[in-house]
């Protein structure tokens, strides 16, 4: 067998072997380049492994935060409307500069 043929033969890792490698990478502060050099893989392979075997984000709460209302009850506001700017109801007197900033 020629030396070129030997270089193209790659050992395949099983998913059981890949998962701990990717999980260790996610927990530690290594660069992708260092990781790929250490395990002799391409960056494309790394990204494929990470997509397939990496730690999955919690999609249920991704990008959302809990909003807690400042008012304890959700009773309708009975105060007199002071101003309405672009669909925003303002019930307390505010300065003219504040109202101008809402329009900007």
Helices and strands as residue ranges (DSSP letters): H 3-8, H 15-27, H 32-39, H 43-53, G 59-61, E 83-85, E 88-90, H 96-103
